[in-house]
Amino acid sequence: MKRSFSFPLVWLLLLASCQKQLPQLPANKNNAIDSVGAGLLKINEALILSEDSMLTDFISKSDSDFTKHKQGFWYKMNLRTNSETLKTDSKCTIDYSVYLLNNKFCKTQTNTIIIGKNQIVAGVEELLRQMHKGEKATLVLPWYLAWGMKGDGDLIPPYTSVVIYLHLRN
């Protein structure tokens, strides 16, 4: 009798163990932004709005040919070409000069970078993705897309928006 009772029990356990496991809720589903995080988010939003307003004024006084990029920086193309555009992992050489908004010179550099590897400030890399080889552009970058809250040593102070003259070599 034990034998006939154990066989259906084993069969039932085997069937139950072969069922697909039900999905679980994400562990962070109920995570909410705490009051400190919410406060910092509001401060950052206010800083960005203030910077955007200041750059809009700067652009309106300097040149009407600038276009605002969806990332938040302003640019204008100074020299157009019909060559190929850059793709992610493309290697390119760029020349650029950096000035403060008051036209104070900061630095000039030539770099060879790979697109998508974050080897240059975010605003420059974003525009490089749209440029063709041989083109030249002028960018007005807010501090959060340039050298950010750290700056670049003694050359570019923290929280400083900059004007960059960029040449994407052939």
N, C-alpha and C positions, 0 to 999 in steps of 0.2 A: 504494500500500500504506500509506503514511503516513496517508492520509485515512481509511481504514477502521479503523485502529488508534486514531486520535485521537477519533473519534466515540464509541465505547463508553467511552473514558476520561473524556470530558467528561460523558457521561450518568451514569456512576458517581459522579463528583465532585458533580454536581448533586443526585443522590439522597442522598448522604451529608451534604451541607450543609443539607438540608431537615429533618433529624431534630431532634426536640426535645432541647434541652440537658438533661442530667441535673442534678438538684438538687445543690447543694454543701452541705457541712457548715457549720454556723455557725462564724464565726471565733473566737468566745469559748467554744466547747464545752469546751475543756480548761482554762479559767481556773479556778483554785482560789483560795480565800481564803487569803491569806498569814498568817503567824503574827501579825503586827501587827493585821490585820483581824479575825482570830479572837479575839484578846485584847480588842480594842475592843468586839466584839459581846458577849462575856461580861460586860464591865464595864457596858455599857448594859443588858443583861438584869438584872444584879444591882441596878442603880440603880432600874429600873422596878419590880422585885419589892419592894424596900425601900420605895419611895414608895407602892406599892399597899397594903402592909401598914400603913403609917402612916395613910393615908387611911381604911382600913377601921376602924382604931381610932378615928379622929376621928369617923366616921359613927356608930359604935356608941355613942359617948358623947353624941352630940348629938340624933339623931332617927332613928326607925325607918322613916320614910316615904320615905327616899331609895331610889332604884333605881340599880343599877350598869349603865351603858351598855356595850355591847360594845367601844367604843373605849377604855374605861378610866376614864371620869369618872363621878361620881355626880350625880344630879339628882332633884328633886322638883318637881311642878307645884303652884303655889300658887293659880292661878286658871285654870280651864278654860273654853273657849268651844267653840261648834260652827261657827265660821266656817271659811273655806277654809284649807288648808295652803299652805305656801310651796313653790315649785318652783324648780329651777335657773334662774337668770337673773331671778328675782323680785326686785323692789326693795322694801326694807322699812326702816322706821325702828325703832331699838331704843334703849331707855334701860337703862343698867346701872351698877351700883355694885360696886366691887371691894374686898374685904377680905382681909387675911391670915388664916391659920388661928387666930391669937391674937386675932382680932376687931379688929385695927388697920385703920382706914379708909385706903384708898389713893387712890381716885378715883371720880368719877361722870362719865359721859359719855352723850351722845346722838349716835348715828351713823345715817346713812342708807347702807345697803350693798346690794350685789347678791349674792344667794346664788350660790355657786360661783366667786366671784372672789377668794377668800382675803383679804378686806378686814378680817377680824376673826380673833381667835385660833381655832384649829382646833376646840376643844371647844365653843365657843359656836356656831360655824357648824353643827356637826354636830347640836346640839340644835335650832337654828332650823329645820332641815329637817323636824323632827317636830312643831313647834309650829303652832298656829292663831293667826291674827291676834287680838290682844287678850289673849293669855295671858301669865301671869307664871310664872317658874320660879326655883329656886335651884339653882346648880351648884357642885359642889366639883371643881375642876380640878387634876389633877397638873401639875407644872411643865412637862412635855414636851407638854402640850396647851394650855398657857396662854402665858406669855411666855418660856418656855424657858430656855436657859443664858445668854441676854443680859439678861433682865429688861426692864423698861420705864423706863429712866433712873433717876432717884432715887426714883420712886414704888414700883416693884415690884423687889425684888432678884433677881439671877439664881438659878435653881434653886428658885423659890418657888411652892408650891401656893397656890391662892387660892379664895375663896368669891365667887361672882358672883350678884347678884340681878338678874334679867333681866326686862324687860317688852317684849314684841313689840307695838308699837302697831298700831292698825287701819289 
